[in-house]
Amino acid sequence: MLSGYLVTVLITIGIYIILALSLNLITGYAGQISLGHAAFMGIGAYTSALFYTKAGLGFWPSFLLAGLVAGLLGTILAIPCLRVREDFLAITTMGINFVVEATFLYIPFFGAGMGIGGIDLPHFFGQEISKSGYLALVVLVIGLMIALDRWLTRSWIGLAWAAIREDEEAAGAMGIDVVRFKVLAFALGSAGAGLAGSLYAHFLTFIMPVNFSFAQSMVILSMVVFGGIGTLRGPIVGAIVLGALPEISRPAMEYRTLVYGLLLLLLMRFQPGGILGEHSLLPRSWRKLCTAMQNGKTGQ
Amino acid sequence: MLFQQIANGIATGAVYALTTLGLTMVYGVLRVLHVAHAGIYALGAYVGLVAFRFLESFWLSLLVAMVVCAAAGILVERFLYTPLLHLPRIVPLIGSIGLFIAMEEAFRIVAGPYALAYETEIRFLSLGLGPLRLTAPQSLIFTVTMLLLGLLWLLLSRSTLGLAMRATAMDADTTATFGVDTRLIVSLTFAIGSALAGAAGVLIGVYDNQVWPTMGSIPAYKCLAIVVLGGLGNIPGSVLASFLIGLAETLLIGVVAIPFPRDALAFVAMILVLMFRPRGLLGKG
């Protein structure tokens, strides 16, 4: 049996994996810089919490509604983002994050600074599920996200996103409906963040606006770029490494944030594709090693 | 009450203008979103404080802070941004965020997590116009800002160096073919922008009577919003947007008392303006 502490850490990391994978759809595949992913996580968490505590819905409908509402709001908020590009887009999404957080913080309906409490773990056949059961649910959602990722990258949607990412004008000239595919990326990515937010809310049982601040967006984005943006393995590994880092380095608590900042700085400076990016050092050496071993075999 | 709030708004706007000017100049020449600029701003405040304790002169400590920040700006440009220019925009942006986080932590570890008192007796005349009176520190901020803005304007519009800087911002490759050392110009632009941020840090330290490790957190992102509002890379636009946001913050929150966090206002204004003018208030196209 896993210890309670370990399960808690694993669930947190699992939720970050979902967040990183969903952001990867927007920023990695479609190439649209988003610095406000935590806003959609927050929208999901608050939707789920409100439906659960105020409307008296169960976990499952609240969970699905969280994904739906976050996806819808992601679609609506993508509209101002469509008018702007690159640097303007980065700052617009950052602005959306600050405005969403301010809305939670200043409107009494959302619990204002007090947040929302009393959100329970889901029930399964009339019984509250255990932490390990919840971990299984998180892993299931990760599995679905990976399947979605595989399906998208192998379909026309993935190709269209890649075209837009590499050269928007050229993609438009080739007859790709740039607006539709950009909105689709924001809708799917935000829906994924909403589901993760719901899982987060029901796990913590208590949410506050600060959980969904711009700093949280930075953590998610760091995980994506740390592992390798635009790949499937990158965000997963990034979420695991950066999610586990605070747990492993507890004794070095004092310098944790410093290490985090320096890590991002040095990684971008020397391995801008992330540790597992297509052209980064590790995968390259790994491929070289594989070829060398294969050559060795055939040589014998 | 109203006039007092307007005075506060002008002082706030002046500090925003000093900070955002550097950002917009840097964006002009390198096209990077320099989040770590706010780290330089906080560095300026700390250096200013230390220099003030040794030199016991406000003006000398302001100068020292500006020189140190200029050097730090050149370091950031040479080490972080220039090697990453050929990569997607997100790479230098994340690197810059990493640097900013690390700088804030370094300040906390070196100088302690608490605010340090900045005790200065400022003897400065108090400016006023009719019922509008600026207090001595506000007058100081306003005067120093106007002085630096005036110097910058003279430099950019009346000197050969300024011409080279404007040309580099417009088209670095073409400028280089005319025999301009654009690398040097980029470094100089960073130095000047960072010196202005350092001055802004010192002024805020004096105005609030304290310096603290996370003092750059809010300017880091709010100034980006202001820069975008003014039209990225557009210098008059940044100055205009800085004073507008400074006044809007103090008047809407302080006088009208709308229930909204002060620091999110700049972003709301930015998103609204971008809906109608995707290149900012004074941006072209």
Interface residues (C-beta under 8 A of the other chain):
Chain A: T27 I33 P80 R83 V84 E86 D87 F88 A90 I91 T92 M94 G95 I96 F98 V99 E101 A102 L105 Y106 F214 M218 L221 S222 V225 I229 E254 Y255 T257 L258 Y260 G261 L262 L263 L264 L265 L266 L267 M268 R269 P272
Chain B: Y27 R31 L33 F79 L80 P83 L84 L87 R89 I90 V91 P92 L93 I94 G95 I97 G98 L99 F100 I101 A102 M103 E104 E105 A106 I109 Y221 L224 A225 V228 L232 P259 F260 P261 D263 A264 F267 V268 M270 I271 L274 M275 P278 R279
